[in-house]
Amino acid sequence: MSYLTKKECYDDVLKSLKLNIISYPDKELLLKYYEEDEDYICCQGVLEAYNDYEKQLLLWSYKKLRS
C-alpha cells in the first residue's frame, strides 16, 4: 500500500510526463495499479496531472502556431 497524497501523485506524474518518463498510454496502467491498491486519492492526482499536461500541450501548440 502506498497511500501517497493527491499532491504527491500529481507532482510525480506531471514531472514524469514532462520528462518523457511516462507517456499517455501509461495512464491506464497507473490508474489500474492505484485502483487495485484502493488508493483512490492518488488516482485523482494521476487524472488531474494528465488533464493539466494535456492543457499545457494544447497551449504550447497554440502558441507555436501563433508565432
N, C-alpha and C positions, 0 to 999 in steps of 0.2 A: 504494500500500500504506500502510495506516495504522498497524497494529500498536500499538494502544493497550494499556495494561494492562487486566486484567479490572476492577480497581477504577475506573479512569478511565471505562471504558464504563458500568459500573454506576452511578457517580455522575452521569454525564451523562444517562443515560436516566431515572434516577429523578427527577432535578431537572426534566427536561423534562416528564415525566408530571405531576408536582405542579404545574407552572406552566401546564399545558394546552397546551404547545407541540407535543407529540405525543399521540396517543391510542392506545387499544388496537389498532385495526386496523393501525397503523403497525408493529406488532411484526413481521409477516411481511416487510414491506419492509426493515426494519433487518436482520433475520436474513439475508435474501437478499443484501443488499449485503455484509455481512461474510463470508458463506459464499463468495461469488464472489471476494472478496479473500483467501480462505483464512485469515481471522483468527478462528480458532475460539475463542481465548481471549476475544475481545471478544463473540462470540456467547454465551458462557457468562455474561458480565457482563450482557448485554441480558436474557437469560432470567431471571437472578436478580433484576434490577431489576423486571421485570414481575411476578414472583411476589411479591416483597416489597410492591410497590404494591397488588396485589390483597389481600394480607393486611391492609394498612393501611386500605384501603377497607372491608373487612369489619368490622374492629374499630371504625372510625368509625361505620358503620351500626349496629352492635350497641350502641355507647354512646349513640347518638342515640335508638334505640328504648327504651332503658332509662331515659332521662331524661324 
